[in-house]
Structure formats: C-alpha cells, structure tokens
Amino acid sequence: MSSPPAVPDNGNLRASDSDRERVADILRQAAGDGRLTMEELDQRLDAVYAAKTYADLEPITKDLPQAGAARAPAPAPVPAGDVARIGGVPTSHSAIAVLAGVERKGAWVVPASFSAVTILGGVEIDFREARFAERVVTVHVVAILGGVEITVPEDVTVHVSGVGIMGGFEHGASGAGQPGGPEIIINGVAILGGVEVRRKPLKKSRRERLESRRGPELE
C-alpha cells in the first residue's frame, strides 16, 4: 500500500513582495507606538527584506501585537462601480518615506486612521481599488520637503482641510459622493512640500477593459 503524499509545510512557501511589505508596515507601526527603537526597526526591516519564506518572516513580529499578519491573505479586488466596499481587516496603517518613495495602491484595506509622512521623499496613495474598514476614514498627512499624491474615487465623499506652509495643500477634490458610501477626511500640513488630492473614476475590471478595447461588435 502506497503511503499518502506528504503535507507541505506552509512555512517553507516563498513570501511575496506584498507579504514583506505587510510585515514592514507592522514594524513601522510598532516603532511609532514606541514598541521598537529606531535601531531595532532598522535591524528588523533588514531582516524583512532579506526574508525568502514565511518561516523567515514569522519570528520578526512574534513579540508584537499584530504578529502573524505575515500570513494574512491579500484582500479581494473591489468590483468597479460597487459602493458596498466597507469592512475588512486593515492591511496597512501608515506610509513613511524618508529620502525614498512609498506607495499604497491596488487592493488593500484602509484603516479608520491612516498616516502618510514624507521627508525629502514621495508617497503615492490610491484608494480606487481599496476597501474601507469603516465608512469614515481619516488620513493624516505630513509632507516636509517632499510630496504626497492621493487619488480618490469619484463616488467617495472627500473633505480636505490640510495647510500648506511655504508649500501647497490642494483642496480641490473636496466634495460629496454617493449617499452611504465611504467618506475620506484628509488633513495635515505641507512644509516646503506639496500634497495633491485628485479624483479619478474607479478602475475598470480586466473584463471591462477588454470589452472597451474591442468596441461595439459589427452587425
């Protein structure tokens, strides 16, 4: 009688870039909460970006409250035109760029409070394919000698109240969206930097993009 096939060890599975970035976000949040020193943060980030498997990632956050998030699956993409996209476990709480660039885009879950900080760097945040953990979310922005670019869907209510000090903080995207839909509050400060908030249509699904390329069928 043949023996049953061996069950693979998930810890030996290869980690993706998004897996490493989720763990890096946990570390940055822990440093912001005072759980890690900046030296510890640097050491653990080096270990994160050198990790090849889930087993390599797990020990890095085992002593932190959000340990285990390295195995959290990515959220499902949000169908275009669907305003019922509220709920889910946040996948990122902050975007911090110092002499570098950071982006949050694609399918992700926005927490009730999100922080974007850049110093001599750039941050790009795109909410068009995101879900929202709660109906109302607040984005706190600090841009010092850097830039933050925020893209919001056309159907979302947006309130912008940031201040520019020898810099720019655009308020033109403020306005109402669909009733009962998500609401994004954006505040903060731009010092010798810039914050741009712009509205764009929800991204089309792959099927819709293919159909639009084909055009109307000839009779």
C-alpha positions, 0 to 999 in steps of 0.5 A: 500500500502506497503511503499518502503524499506528504503535507507541505509545510506552509512555512517553507512557501516563498513570501511575496513582495506584498507579504514583506511589505505587510510585515514592514508596515507592522514594524513601522507601526510598532516603532511609532507606538514606541514598541521598537527603537529606531535601531531595532526597526532598522535591524528588523526591516533588514531582516524583512527584506532579506526574508525568502519564506514565511518561516523567515518572516514569522519570528520578526513580529512574534513579540508584537501585537499584530504578529502573524499578519505575515500570513494574512491573505491579500484582500479581494479586488473591489468590483468597479462601480460597487459602493458596498466596499466597507469592512475588512481587516486593515492591511496597512496603517501608515506610509513613511518615506524618508529620502525614498518613495512609498506607495499604497495602491491596488487592493488593500484595506484602509484603516479608520486612521491612516498616516502618510509622512514624507521627508525629502521623499514621495508617497503615492496613495490610491484608494480606487481599488481599496476597501474601507474598514469603516465608512469614515476614514481619516488620513493624516498627512505630513509632507516636509520637503517632499510630496504626497499624491492621493487619488480618490474615487469619484463616488467617495465623499472627500473633505480636505482641510490640510495647510500648506506652509511655504508649500501647497495643500490642494483642496480641490477634490473636496466634495460629496459622493454617493449617499452611504458610501465611504467618506475620506477626511484628509488633513495635515500640513505641507512644509516646503512640500506639496500634497495633491488630492485628485479624483479619478473614476474607479478602475475598470475590471480586466473584463471591462477593459477588454470589452472597451478595447474591442468596441461595439461588435459589427452587425 
